[in-house]
Protein backbone atom coordinates (compact mmCIF):
# COMPACT_ATOMS: atom_id res chain seq x y z
CA UNK A 1 0.00 0.00 0.00
CA UNK A 2 1.34 3.41 -0.95
CA UNK A 3 2.32 5.70 1.88
CA UNK A 4 0.29 8.90 2.37
CA UNK A 5 3.22 10.96 1.14
CA UNK A 6 3.20 9.18 -2.23
CA UNK A 7 -0.53 9.36 -2.90
CA UNK A 8 -1.90 11.69 -5.52
CA UNK A 9 -4.34 14.34 -4.37
CA UNK A 10 -6.76 16.75 -5.99
CA UNK A 11 -6.23 20.44 -5.39
CA UNK A 12 -7.73 23.53 -6.99
CA UNK A 13 -5.16 26.00 -8.32
CA UNK A 14 -5.90 29.64 -9.14
CA UNK A 15 -4.79 30.46 -12.68
CA UNK A 16 -4.08 34.07 -11.73
CA UNK A 17 -2.00 33.82 -8.54
CA UNK A 18 -1.35 30.01 -8.25
CA UNK A 19 -2.92 29.84 -4.80
CA UNK A 20 -4.11 26.33 -3.87
CA UNK A 21 -7.35 25.25 -2.24
CA UNK A 22 -8.61 21.84 -1.16
CA UNK A 23 -12.11 22.60 -2.43
CA UNK A 24 -13.53 24.52 -5.35
CA UNK A 25 -14.85 28.04 -4.87
CA UNK A 26 -16.20 30.59 -7.27
CA UNK A 27 -13.71 33.20 -6.11
CA UNK A 28 -10.04 32.88 -5.18
CA UNK A 29 -9.50 33.73 -1.51
CA UNK A 30 -6.00 35.11 -2.21
CA UNK A 31 -6.33 37.40 -5.25
CA UNK A 32 -10.13 37.71 -5.52
CA UNK A 33 -10.33 36.48 -9.14
CA UNK A 34 -13.63 34.89 -10.15
CA UNK A 35 -13.88 31.42 -11.77
CA UNK A 36 -10.09 31.01 -11.76
CA UNK A 37 -9.77 27.80 -9.71
CA UNK A 38 -8.92 24.77 -11.86
CA UNK A 39 -8.95 21.17 -10.65
CA UNK A 40 -5.42 19.75 -10.66
CA UNK A 41 -4.15 16.31 -9.70
CA UNK A 42 -0.91 16.58 -7.79
CA UNK A 43 1.12 13.44 -7.93
CA UNK A 44 4.78 12.91 -7.00
CA UNK A 45 7.20 12.37 -9.92
CA UNK A 46 7.35 8.80 -11.14
CA UNK A 47 11.13 9.01 -11.47
CA UNK A 48 14.04 11.02 -10.16
CA UNK A 49 14.81 14.28 -12.02
CA UNK A 50 17.04 13.76 -15.04
CA UNK A 51 20.18 15.75 -15.71
CA UNK A 52 19.41 16.11 -19.46
CA UNK A 53 23.19 16.38 -20.07
CA UNK A 54 23.15 19.94 -18.74
CA UNK A 55 26.17 21.44 -16.95
CA UNK A 56 26.12 21.32 -13.18
CA UNK A 57 26.47 24.46 -11.10
CA UNK A 58 28.33 25.00 -7.83
CA UNK A 59 28.20 27.76 -5.24
CA UNK A 60 30.59 30.65 -5.84
CA UNK A 61 31.87 33.19 -3.35
CA UNK A 62 30.36 36.63 -3.85
CA UNK A 63 33.83 38.18 -3.61
CA UNK A 64 35.11 35.88 -6.37
CA UNK A 65 32.40 36.98 -8.79
CA UNK A 66 33.37 39.62 -11.33
CA UNK A 67 31.10 42.63 -11.87
CA UNK A 68 30.54 42.96 -15.59
CA UNK A 69 27.89 44.16 -17.97
CA UNK A 70 25.76 41.69 -19.92
CA UNK A 71 27.38 40.67 -23.19
CA UNK A 72 24.12 40.87 -25.13
CA UNK A 73 23.32 39.34 -28.50
CA UNK A 74 22.37 42.30 -30.68
CA UNK A 75 20.32 41.64 -33.82
CA UNK A 76 20.15 44.01 -36.76
CA UNK A 77 17.75 46.93 -36.44
CA UNK A 78 16.76 48.73 -33.27
CA UNK A 79 13.16 47.69 -32.60
CA UNK A 80 13.68 44.16 -31.22
CA UNK A 81 16.75 45.23 -29.25
CA UNK A 82 14.93 48.24 -27.81
CA UNK A 83 12.06 46.13 -26.44
CA UNK A 84 14.57 43.80 -24.73
CA UNK A 85 16.52 46.67 -23.21
CA UNK A 86 19.46 46.59 -25.63
CA UNK A 87 19.60 43.02 -26.96
CA UNK A 88 19.25 39.37 -25.96
CA UNK A 89 20.83 38.52 -22.60
CA UNK A 90 22.64 35.13 -22.44
CA UNK A 91 20.99 32.77 -19.97
CA UNK A 92 17.69 34.63 -19.97
CA UNK A 93 14.24 33.05 -20.26
CA UNK A 94 11.92 35.25 -22.33
CA UNK A 95 8.17 34.75 -22.64
CA UNK A 96 6.49 36.13 -25.79
CA UNK A 97 2.70 36.37 -25.75
CA UNK A 98 0.11 37.67 -28.17
CA UNK A 99 -3.16 36.89 -29.92
CA UNK A 100 -3.29 33.97 -32.37
CA UNK A 101 -2.02 34.98 -35.81
CA UNK A 102 -0.43 38.22 -34.59
CA UNK A 103 3.06 37.18 -35.74
CA UNK A 104 4.82 35.64 -32.71
CA UNK A 105 6.23 32.63 -34.58
CA UNK A 106 7.18 34.77 -37.57
CA UNK A 107 9.13 37.22 -35.42
CA UNK A 108 11.03 34.53 -33.52
CA UNK A 109 11.81 32.61 -36.71
CA UNK A 110 13.32 35.75 -38.24
CA UNK A 111 15.40 36.43 -35.11
CA UNK A 112 16.50 32.77 -34.94
CA UNK A 113 17.66 32.82 -38.55
CA UNK A 114 19.72 35.96 -38.02
CA UNK A 115 21.43 34.54 -34.91
CA UNK A 116 22.05 31.22 -36.71
CA UNK A 117 23.76 32.97 -39.63
CA UNK A 118 26.51 34.09 -37.26
CA UNK A 119 27.89 30.55 -37.15
CA UNK A 120 26.44 28.75 -34.12
CA UNK A 121 23.29 26.59 -34.41
CA UNK A 122 19.91 27.75 -33.15
CA UNK A 123 17.31 25.21 -32.03
CA UNK A 124 13.71 26.00 -32.99
CA UNK A 125 11.28 23.65 -31.21
CA UNK A 126 7.71 23.52 -32.49
CA UNK A 127 5.01 21.65 -30.63
CA UNK A 128 2.18 22.94 -32.82
CA UNK A 129 3.55 22.66 -36.37
CA UNK A 130 5.51 20.04 -38.25
CA UNK A 131 9.02 20.66 -39.53
CA UNK A 132 7.63 20.90 -43.07
CA UNK A 133 5.26 23.69 -42.03
CA UNK A 134 8.17 25.59 -40.50
CA UNK A 135 10.03 25.15 -43.80
CA UNK A 136 7.12 26.66 -45.74
CA UNK A 137 7.14 29.72 -43.49
CA UNK A 138 10.91 30.01 -43.81
CA UNK A 139 10.64 29.94 -47.63
CA UNK A 140 8.06 32.72 -47.50
CA UNK A 141 10.38 34.78 -45.29
CA UNK A 142 13.39 34.12 -47.50
CA UNK A 143 15.26 32.19 -44.77
CA UNK A 144 17.81 29.63 -45.97
CA UNK A 145 20.50 28.56 -43.47
CA UNK A 146 21.77 25.16 -42.37
CA UNK A 147 22.47 26.42 -38.85
CA UNK A 148 18.79 26.74 -37.96
CA UNK A 149 17.75 23.36 -36.55
CA UNK A 150 14.03 22.55 -36.43
CA UNK A 151 12.68 20.01 -33.91
CA UNK A 152 8.98 19.07 -33.99
CA UNK A 153 8.59 17.70 -30.46
CA UNK A 154 6.25 18.08 -27.49
CA UNK A 155 8.19 16.02 -24.91
CA UNK A 156 10.29 18.52 -22.99
CA UNK A 157 12.61 15.79 -21.71
CA UNK A 158 13.71 15.16 -25.29
CA UNK A 159 14.02 18.88 -25.97
CA UNK A 160 16.27 19.40 -22.93
CA UNK A 161 18.40 16.44 -23.94
CA UNK A 162 18.90 18.00 -27.36
CA UNK A 163 19.81 21.34 -25.77
CA UNK A 164 22.43 19.63 -23.61
CA UNK A 165 23.95 17.79 -26.57
CA UNK A 166 23.85 20.54 -29.23
CA UNK A 167 24.79 23.57 -27.08
CA UNK A 168 22.87 25.97 -29.38
CA UNK A 169 23.35 29.73 -29.38
CA UNK A 170 19.62 30.24 -28.77
CA UNK A 171 16.49 28.12 -28.25
CA UNK A 172 12.88 28.86 -29.20
CA UNK A 173 10.00 26.78 -27.76
CA UNK A 174 6.70 27.30 -29.57
CA UNK A 175 4.62 26.99 -27.48
CA UNK A 176 4.90 26.29 -23.73
CA UNK A 177 1.29 25.05 -23.57
CA UNK A 178 2.08 22.10 -25.88
CA UNK A 179 5.05 20.83 -23.84
CA UNK A 180 4.95 18.10 -21.20
CA UNK A 181 7.38 16.39 -18.82
CA UNK A 182 7.27 12.62 -18.40
CA UNK A 183 7.56 12.80 -14.63
CA UNK A 184 4.51 15.06 -14.22
CA UNK A 185 1.18 13.28 -14.25
CA UNK A 186 -0.97 15.94 -15.90
CA UNK A 187 -2.14 16.84 -19.38
CA UNK A 188 -0.09 19.15 -21.58
CA UNK A 189 -1.24 22.73 -21.12
CA UNK A 190 -2.48 22.16 -17.58
CA UNK A 191 -1.45 24.40 -14.72
CA UNK A 192 0.99 21.84 -13.34
CA UNK A 193 2.63 21.03 -16.68
CA UNK A 194 3.04 24.69 -17.68
CA UNK A 195 4.63 25.55 -14.35
CA UNK A 196 7.00 22.56 -14.27
CA UNK A 197 8.02 22.97 -17.93
CA UNK A 198 8.79 26.64 -17.36
CA UNK A 199 10.92 25.78 -14.32
CA UNK A 200 12.81 23.12 -16.31
CA UNK A 201 13.51 25.60 -19.12
CA UNK A 202 14.66 28.19 -16.58
CA UNK A 203 17.16 25.71 -15.13
CA UNK A 204 18.39 24.91 -18.64
CA UNK A 205 18.84 28.60 -19.52
CA UNK A 206 20.83 29.33 -16.37
CA UNK A 207 22.93 26.16 -16.61
CA UNK A 208 23.91 26.61 -20.27
CA UNK A 209 23.94 30.44 -20.30
CA UNK A 210 21.93 30.30 -23.54
CA UNK A 211 18.84 32.47 -24.09
CA UNK A 212 15.55 30.59 -24.38
CA UNK A 213 12.41 32.12 -25.88
CA UNK A 214 9.05 30.53 -25.13
CA UNK A 215 5.78 31.40 -26.85
CA UNK A 216 2.66 31.61 -24.70
CA UNK A 217 -0.99 31.61 -25.71
CA UNK A 218 -3.21 34.36 -24.35
CA UNK A 219 -6.72 34.31 -22.92
CA UNK A 220 -9.70 36.26 -24.22
CA UNK A 221 -8.76 39.03 -21.78
CA UNK A 222 -5.30 39.29 -23.39
CA UNK A 223 -3.29 37.78 -20.51
CA UNK A 224 -0.91 34.84 -20.79
CA UNK A 225 -2.88 31.60 -20.48
CA UNK A 226 -2.01 29.38 -17.54
CA UNK A 227 -0.94 30.23 -14.00
CA UNK A 228 0.20 33.76 -13.22
CA UNK A 229 3.35 32.25 -11.76
CA UNK A 230 4.55 31.64 -15.33
CA UNK A 231 5.23 35.37 -15.66
CA UNK A 232 7.04 35.33 -12.31
CA UNK A 233 9.36 32.51 -13.40
CA UNK A 234 10.70 34.07 -16.60
CA UNK A 235 13.15 36.96 -16.79
CA UNK A 236 11.32 38.95 -19.46
CA UNK A 237 7.70 39.08 -20.61
CA UNK A 238 6.99 40.52 -24.06
CA UNK A 239 3.61 41.11 -25.67
CA UNK A 240 3.14 41.44 -29.41
CA UNK A 241 0.13 43.72 -29.80
CA UNK A 242 -1.91 45.01 -32.70
CA UNK A 243 -5.16 44.55 -34.56
CA UNK A 244 -5.24 41.49 -36.80
CA UNK A 245 -6.60 43.58 -39.66
CA UNK A 246 -3.99 46.32 -39.20
CA UNK A 247 -0.42 46.01 -40.44
CA UNK A 248 1.26 47.53 -37.39
CA UNK A 249 2.58 45.40 -34.51
CA UNK A 250 3.91 46.70 -31.20
CA UNK A 251 6.39 44.65 -29.18
CA UNK A 252 5.97 45.77 -25.58
CA UNK A 253 7.89 44.60 -22.49
CA UNK A 254 5.73 44.28 -19.37
CA UNK A 255 8.51 42.70 -17.29
CA UNK A 256 12.26 42.88 -17.83
CA UNK A 257 14.92 42.01 -15.27
CA UNK A 258 17.62 43.36 -17.57
CA UNK A 259 16.15 46.63 -18.80
CA UNK A 260 13.28 49.09 -18.86
CA UNK A 261 9.65 48.07 -19.29
CA UNK A 262 8.76 51.40 -20.90
CA UNK A 263 10.29 50.72 -24.31
CA UNK A 264 8.42 49.37 -27.34
CA UNK A 265 9.39 48.08 -30.75
CA UNK A 266 7.26 48.91 -33.78
CA UNK A 267 6.91 46.49 -36.72
CA UNK A 268 4.84 46.29 -39.87
CA UNK A 269 3.48 42.97 -41.11
CA UNK A 270 4.34 42.43 -44.77
CA UNK A 271 4.32 39.52 -47.16
CA UNK A 272 7.99 38.79 -46.42
CA UNK A 273 7.49 38.93 -42.63
CA UNK A 274 7.71 41.54 -39.90
CA UNK A 275 9.66 44.61 -40.98
CA UNK A 276 10.95 47.16 -38.49
CA UNK A 277 9.44 50.65 -38.57
CA UNK A 278 12.16 53.15 -37.71
CA UNK A 279 9.85 56.20 -37.88
CA UNK A 280 6.36 55.07 -36.78
CA UNK A 281 5.03 58.62 -36.31
CA UNK A 282 5.10 59.27 -40.06
CA UNK A 283 3.09 56.11 -40.75
CA UNK A 284 0.54 56.87 -38.03
CA UNK A 285 -0.03 60.35 -39.51
CA UNK A 286 0.26 59.64 -43.23
CA UNK A 287 -3.54 59.91 -43.79
CA UNK A 288 -4.12 62.80 -41.40
CA UNK A 289 -7.14 64.79 -42.69
CA UNK A 290 -6.50 68.48 -43.32
CA UNK A 291 -9.92 69.92 -42.50
CA UNK A 292 -12.06 67.21 -40.88
CA UNK A 293 -13.56 67.81 -37.44
CA UNK A 294 -13.03 65.33 -34.60
CA UNK A 295 -9.33 64.78 -35.29
CA UNK A 296 -6.33 65.87 -33.17
CA UNK A 297 -2.67 64.89 -32.91
CA UNK A 298 -1.20 63.80 -29.57
CA UNK A 299 2.52 63.69 -28.79
CA UNK A 300 3.03 60.66 -26.53
CA UNK A 301 6.17 59.14 -25.07
CA UNK A 302 6.85 55.39 -25.03
CA UNK A 303 9.92 54.96 -22.88
CA UNK A 304 12.46 57.31 -24.44
CA UNK A 305 10.75 57.44 -27.85
CA UNK A 306 8.30 60.26 -28.68
CA UNK A 307 5.43 59.19 -30.92
CA UNK A 308 2.82 61.31 -32.66
CA UNK A 309 -0.55 59.62 -33.08
CA UNK A 310 -3.87 60.78 -34.46
CA UNK A 311 -6.84 60.66 -32.09
CA UNK A 312 -10.28 60.65 -33.70
CA UNK A 313 -13.58 61.32 -31.96
CA UNK A 314 -17.20 61.24 -33.08
CA UNK A 315 -20.19 62.57 -31.17
CA UNK A 316 -23.79 62.04 -32.17
CA UNK A 317 -27.13 62.53 -30.44
CA UNK A 318 -28.09 59.31 -28.69
CA UNK A 319 -31.17 57.39 -29.76
CA UNK A 320 -31.58 55.83 -26.30
CA UNK A 321 -31.88 57.13 -22.78
CA UNK A 322 -28.33 56.21 -21.83
CA UNK A 323 -25.60 57.59 -24.13
CA UNK A 324 -22.85 55.23 -25.25
CA UNK A 325 -19.12 55.69 -24.61
CA UNK A 326 -16.83 53.59 -26.80
CA UNK A 327 -13.03 53.73 -26.68
CA UNK A 328 -10.56 52.00 -29.00
CA UNK A 329 -6.90 52.49 -28.19
CA UNK A 330 -7.56 54.54 -25.03
CA UNK A 331 -8.74 53.53 -21.58
CA UNK A 332 -12.53 53.70 -21.24
CA UNK A 333 -12.25 55.04 -17.68
CA UNK A 334 -10.04 57.87 -18.93
CA UNK A 335 -12.60 58.69 -21.63
CA UNK A 336 -15.38 58.88 -19.03
CA UNK A 337 -13.23 61.19 -16.88
CA UNK A 338 -12.49 63.55 -19.77
CA UNK A 339 -16.15 63.57 -20.80
CA UNK A 340 -17.15 64.59 -17.27
CA UNK A 341 -14.53 67.38 -17.21
CA UNK A 342 -15.72 68.71 -20.58
CA UNK A 343 -19.32 68.72 -19.36
CA UNK A 344 -18.75 70.12 -15.85
CA UNK A 345 -15.78 72.47 -16.26
CA UNK A 346 -16.13 73.65 -19.86
CA UNK A 347 -19.88 73.45 -20.40
CA UNK A 348 -19.85 71.17 -23.47
CA UNK A 349 -23.25 69.48 -23.56
CA UNK A 350 -22.31 65.82 -23.85
CA UNK A 351 -24.99 64.33 -21.57
CA UNK A 352 -27.14 63.34 -24.57
CA UNK A 353 -24.27 62.46 -26.92
CA UNK A 354 -22.87 59.08 -27.94
CA UNK A 355 -19.07 59.41 -27.94
CA UNK A 356 -16.68 57.22 -29.92
CA UNK A 357 -12.91 57.66 -29.61
CA UNK A 358 -10.33 55.84 -31.71
CA UNK A 359 -6.54 55.95 -31.99
CA UNK A 360 -5.58 55.51 -35.65
CA UNK A 361 -3.37 52.59 -36.66
CA UNK A 362 -4.31 50.19 -33.87
CA UNK A 363 -2.01 52.00 -31.41
CA UNK A 364 -2.90 51.95 -27.71
CA UNK A 365 -2.29 55.15 -25.74
CA UNK A 366 -2.00 54.81 -21.97
CA UNK A 367 -0.06 57.98 -21.16
CA UNK A 368 -2.05 60.85 -19.55
CA UNK A 369 -0.21 63.32 -21.81
CA UNK A 370 -2.73 62.39 -24.54
CA UNK A 371 -5.64 63.75 -22.45
CA UNK A 372 -5.63 67.15 -24.15
CA UNK A 373 -5.74 65.67 -27.66
CA UNK A 374 -8.65 63.38 -26.71
CA UNK A 375 -10.63 66.22 -25.15
CA UNK A 376 -9.98 68.56 -28.09
CA UNK A 377 -11.02 65.85 -30.58
CA UNK A 378 -14.31 65.33 -28.71
CA UNK A 379 -14.99 69.07 -28.56
CA UNK A 380 -14.09 69.41 -32.25
CA UNK A 381 -16.62 66.78 -33.28
CA UNK A 382 -19.32 68.25 -31.03
CA UNK A 383 -18.78 71.81 -32.34
CA UNK A 384 -18.16 70.59 -35.90
CA UNK A 385 -15.03 72.73 -36.02
CA UNK A 386 -11.80 71.28 -37.42
CA UNK A 387 -8.49 71.52 -35.57
CA UNK A 388 -5.54 73.08 -37.40
CA UNK A 389 -3.61 70.20 -38.99
CA UNK A 390 -0.33 71.96 -38.09
CA UNK A 391 -1.15 71.93 -34.35
CA UNK A 392 0.08 69.21 -31.98
CA UNK A 393 -1.29 68.79 -28.45
CA UNK A 394 0.42 67.79 -25.20
CA UNK A 395 -1.05 67.81 -21.70
CA UNK A 396 -2.65 65.90 -18.85
CA UNK A 397 -6.05 67.08 -17.64
CA UNK A 398 -6.99 67.17 -13.95
CA UNK A 399 -10.48 66.87 -12.49
CA UNK A 400 -10.64 70.63 -11.98
CA UNK A 401 -10.04 71.15 -15.67
CA UNK A 402 -6.43 72.30 -15.17
CA UNK A 403 -3.65 71.30 -17.57
CA UNK A 404 -0.82 69.52 -15.80
CA UNK A 405 2.75 69.33 -17.01
CA UNK A 406 4.28 66.18 -18.51
CA UNK A 407 7.83 64.86 -18.60
CA UNK A 408 10.37 65.30 -21.40
CA UNK A 409 8.59 68.22 -23.03
CA UNK A 410 11.63 69.24 -25.11
CA UNK A 411 11.94 65.80 -26.66
CA UNK A 412 8.27 65.83 -27.66
CA UNK A 413 8.53 69.30 -29.19
CA UNK A 414 11.60 68.34 -31.19
CA UNK A 415 9.82 65.31 -32.65
CA UNK A 416 6.73 67.38 -33.54
CA UNK A 417 8.91 70.00 -35.27
CA UNK A 418 10.79 67.27 -37.17
CA UNK A 419 7.52 65.97 -38.59
CA UNK A 420 6.52 69.42 -39.87
CA UNK A 421 4.17 70.71 -37.17
CA UNK A 422 4.42 74.49 -36.75
CA UNK A 423 2.56 74.96 -33.44
CA UNK A 424 2.20 72.95 -30.25
CA UNK A 425 -0.19 73.58 -27.37
CA UNK A 426 1.29 72.64 -23.97
CA UNK A 427 0.44 73.23 -20.28
CA UNK A 428 1.71 76.58 -18.99
CA UNK A 429 3.10 74.88 -15.87
CA UNK A 430 5.44 72.76 -18.00
CA UNK A 431 7.30 75.70 -19.54
CA UNK A 432 9.64 76.10 -16.57
CA UNK A 433 11.03 72.61 -17.23
CA UNK A 434 12.04 73.48 -20.79
CA UNK A 435 15.61 73.95 -21.86
CA UNK A 436 16.58 77.33 -23.27
CA UNK A 437 17.33 75.95 -26.73
CA UNK A 438 14.98 76.50 -29.66
CA UNK A 439 13.00 73.40 -30.69
CA UNK A 440 11.98 74.92 -34.03
CA UNK A 441 8.26 75.06 -33.28
CA UNK A 442 5.93 77.78 -31.97
CA UNK A 443 4.86 76.86 -28.43
CA UNK A 444 1.52 78.15 -27.13
CA UNK A 445 0.38 77.58 -23.56
CA UNK A 446 -2.82 77.29 -21.58
CA UNK A 447 -3.58 76.81 -17.89
CA UNK A 448 -6.99 75.12 -18.17
CA UNK A 449 -8.90 73.02 -20.67
CA UNK A 450 -11.37 75.86 -21.24
CA UNK A 451 -8.47 78.19 -22.07
CA UNK A 452 -6.93 75.54 -24.33
CA UNK A 453 -10.12 75.23 -26.40
CA UNK A 454 -10.14 79.00 -26.90
CA UNK A 455 -6.51 78.82 -28.10
CA UNK A 456 -7.31 76.01 -30.54
CA UNK A 457 -10.10 78.00 -32.20
CA UNK A 458 -8.87 81.53 -31.67
N, C-alpha and C positions, 0 to 999 in steps of 0.2 A: 504493500500500500504506500502510495506517495506521501511524503511528509507534507505538513501544511505549508512549509516554505516553498515547495516545488509545485503546488497546485496553481492552476490558472484561475483568475478571478475576473469578474466583470466590473468595470468602473466606467463612469461617465466623465468624459474629458471636454472641457470648454475649448472650442476652436479659436476663441479670441485671446484668452490669457493662459490656457493650458491648465487651469485649475481642475482638480479631480473631485468627484463626488461618488459616494456609494449608491446613490439612487438618483433617478432622473428628476429634473425640475425644469419648469418652463423658463426660469431665469437664473443665470449664474450668480452665486452668492458672492463671488469675488469681484468681478468687473461689472456686473449688472446687465450683461448682454442677454437678449431674449433668444430662445430657441437655438442656443449655441452648444448645448451638451450633446455629445455623440457617444453612443455605446461603444466601448472598446474592450477587447479581451486582452488582459495582461497575462502573459505567460513567460516564464523564465526561458532564456535561450537554450535551444536544444544541444548546442555545442559550445565549446570555449571560443572566445574571439580569435579570429585568424589574423596573422600578421600581414597578409597580402603582399609580402615581399617589400614592405615599406621600411625605410630607415628608422632605427630606434633613436630616441632622444634621451638625454641624460641631463641632470641638473647642472647649471652653470652658475658660478659665483657672479653676483651683480657687479663687483669690481672688475672682474675679468672681461665683462662684456664691453664692446666698443660702441660708442655713440656714433651713429652714422645716419645719413639720410637714406631714404628708400631708393634703390636703384631701379626705377620704374621702367616698364616696357612701354615705349611711346610709339603709337601708330601714326600714320600720316594723317594730316588734317588736325584741326583743333577741337572739333565738337565732341568726339568720343573721349578724348583726353580731358577736356574741360569738365565733363560730367563726373569723371572718376577722380578729379582733383589733381590732374597732371599726368596721368598715365596709369597703366596696370601695375599694381604692387605685387611682387613675387610672394607666394604663400598666402594670398588673400582668397577668400571665398566670397564670390559676388553673386547675388540673386537678381535676376532680371525678370520683371513681371510686366504684364500688359494684356490687353484684350486679344482674343483669338483673331489671327489674320492681320495684326497691327504691324508685324515685321520683326519680331524678336529673333526668330531663327535666321532670317535673312541678314540681320545686322551681325549676329555672332558668327555666321559663316563667312562673311566678308572680313571680319576682324581676324578670324582663325587663319584664313588664307594668307593674309598679309604677314602675320607672325610666322607662319610656316615657311614663307618664301625667304626668310632670313637664315634658313639652314637647318633648324632643329624641328623635329616632327611635332605636330599638334594633333591631339586626339579629340575627335568630335564623336560623342556618343549620342545616338538617337534611339529613344525608346518608343517613339510614335511613328517614325517613318523608316522605310527600308533603306539600305545603302543605295539602291538604284534611284529612289526618289531624291535622295540627297544629291546624287550625281546630276539629275535633271535640273535641280535648282542651281547647282554650280555651273552648268553649261549656260543657263540663262544669265547668270551673273558674270560670265566670262572668266571663271576660276579654273585654272589648270595647273596643278602642282602635285608632285608625288610625295611631298612632305606632309600633306593633310591626310590623316588616317581616319577613316570612317568606321565606326563600330555600331552595328544595330543590335543592341542588347538591353535587356531590362533587369538582369540580375546584377546587382551592385557588387557582389563578391567578385564576379568575373571582371567587372570594370576596374575595380581597385587592384586586382592582380595584374591587369594589363598596364595600369599606371605605374605600378612598381617595377615591371619588367621593361617598359619602353622609356621611362623617364622623359616624358614629353615636355615641351616648353610651355604648353598651356593645355587645359582640358575644358571641354564644353559638355554639359550633361543636359539633354533636352528630352524630357523634362523631369523634374524631381518627383512629380506625382506618378510617373510610370515605373519608378525604380522600386526594388524590394531587396531585402536581405534575407538569406536563408534561415538565419537564426531567429528571426522575428516572426512569430505566428500571427500574422495579420495580413489583410489584403493590401495590394499595392495601391497607394493613394490614401490609405487610412491615416489617422492621426499618428499612430504609433510608427508606421513605416516611414512617413515623411520625416518625423523627428529623428529617428534612428539613422536614416540614410543621410540626412543633413549632418549629423554628428560624425558619421564615418567619413564623409567627404571633407569635413573640417579637419579631422585628424590627418587625412591624406595631404591636404594642402599645406598644413604646418610642417609635416614630416618631410615632404619633398621640396618645400619652398617653391612650388609651382602654383600659379594662379589657376583657380577652378571657377568657371562660370556655370551656374545652374539656372535653368528656365523654370519659372513658376506660373501656373495658371492663376487666374483671378476670378473672384466671385462676381455676382451681378452688381454688388456695391462697389467694385473696383479694387478690392483688397486682395492680397495674396491668399489663395485658397489653402486650407489646412490650418494647423495651430499657429497662433500668433508667435509662439516661441521660435518658429522658423526664421522670422526676421531678427530675433535676438541672437541666434546662433551665428549668422553670416556676418562678415565684416562690412559689406556694402549692399545696399538695396537700391536698385534702379528701377524706374518705371518708364516704359515707352508709351507715351500718351499721344492722342490725336483721334480725330474722327475718321472712321473707315472710308468715308466717301470724300475726304480731304487728302491732299497730297502731303501735307506737313506732318512731321512727327517730332515730338519733343522728348528727349531723354533726360529725365529728372532724377536726381539722387535724393532720397528721403532719409537715408542713413549712410554715413561714410566715416569709418574710423581713421581714414588716412587723408581726409580733406574736407572741404566745405560741402554742406548740403544745400547751398543757395545757388549753385551753378546749374545750367542746363545746356544741353546740346541740341541743335536744331538740324533736322534732316528733311529731305524731300524724297518721297517714294516715286521712283521712276521705273521704267521697264527693265533697266539693267541693275536695279537694286536701290538701296538707300544712298543718296548723295548728300554730302554735307552742304549746308547753307551758311556761307560765311557772313552774309549780310541779310538777316531775316527781315529787318525793318522795311527794306525796299520791296520785298515780296508781299508783306502784309499790307502795304499801302499802294500797291501798283494799280488797283482799281478804285482808288479814293475818288468819290464823286466831287465835282467842283461846286455845285450849287444845290445839292439836295439837303433838305432839312432832316434832322434826326441823326446826324453823323458828326463825330468829334474824334480828335486824335489825342490819345494819352501817351505820355512818356513814362514807361515803367522801367523797373530795374530788376533784373534776374541775376542775383549774385553781384558780379562786377560788370555785367553787360547791360547797357541801356537798350531798350527795345521800344519802338514806336508802333502802336497798334491802333486800329480803327475800331471805335465803339459805336454801334448803331442802336438806335432806340425808336420805337414806334408806339404812339399812344392813339387810342381810339375809344369812343364812347361805348361803355359796356352795354351789352344786351340783357344782362342779368342783374340781380340785386347786388351781388358781390363781385367787384371787379377782379380781374385776373392779373397776376404778376408772374411773368415767365422770364427766367434768366438763363442764358447759354454763355458759358465762359466766365461768368462772374458769380459770386456767392449770392444766393437768393436772399439771405438775411441782410446782406449789405445793400441790396436793391431796395428792400423794404425800409431800411433805415434812411436811405437817401430820398426815397419817395416821401417819407414822413417829414423830413427836413424841408424839402421843397414846398410841401403843403403848409406846414406850420410857420416856418421862418420866412419864406419868400412869398407865400400867397398864391402859388400855382395850384389851380383847382384840379387835383388829380383824384379826388375821392370817387368820381364816377367814370374813371378812365381805366381801360385795360392797358397794361404797360408790358412791352416786350423789349428785352435788351439782349444784344448779341455782340460777341467779340469776333470780328472777321478772321477767317483762316483757321478756325478750330482752336485758337489760342485760349488758354485759361489765365485770367488775371486775378491774382489774390492779394496784390499789394494795395494798401489804402491810398497810395498816390494817384490811383486811377479814379478816385471818387469824383473829382471835379469834372473829368471828361464824361463820366456816366451821367452826372446831374445835368450838365450842359446839353448832352444829347437828348435827354428826356424833355428838357425845357424847349429845345429847338423843335422837336416833333410836335409838342403841344401848341407852341406859338406859330408853327409852320414858317419859321424863319431859319434860313440856312446859316451855318457857322462858316466863317472865313476859312477857306481851305489852306491858307498859309499860317494858320494859328494852331499852335500846340498847347496842351493843357497839362498842368502838374499841380497836384494839391490834394491833401486829405481834408475831409469835411467832418467837423465835430457836430454834436447834437444841438449846439446853440447856433449852428449855421456858420461858425467861424472857419476860416481856412488855416490849416495847420501845416507847418513846414515839414519837408521830407529830406531824407539824406541824399548826399551826393548830387546836389542841384547842378553844379558846374558840369559834371559828366553828362547829365541829361540834356542840358542846354547845348553842349558841344555836338551831341549826336543829332539833335533836332536841326541845328544849323547846317550840319553836314548833309542832311537829307533835303535841304532847300527851304525849310520853314523860315519865315522872316520875323514872326512874332511868337512870343510864348508868354502865357499867363501863369503866374506863380503866386504863392502866398506871400504877403508882405513880410511876415515874420521870418521867412527863410532867406531874405536878402542879406542879413548880417553874416550868414555863413558862407557867402560867396567869396571867391578869390577876386582880386582886383583886376585880373586879366580880362580881356574882351573875348567873349565866346562867339562873336559874329552874328548875334541875333538880338532883336529888340525885345527887351524884357519889360512886361507890364505887370503890375501887382494889384492885389485886392486883399482886403482884410476879411470879408465875409462872402458867402455865396451870393447874396443879393447884389453886392457890389460887383462881383465877378460877372454876373449876368448882364449888368449895365455896361461893363467894359466890352463884353463880347459883341454886343449890339449897339455900341455907341455910334 
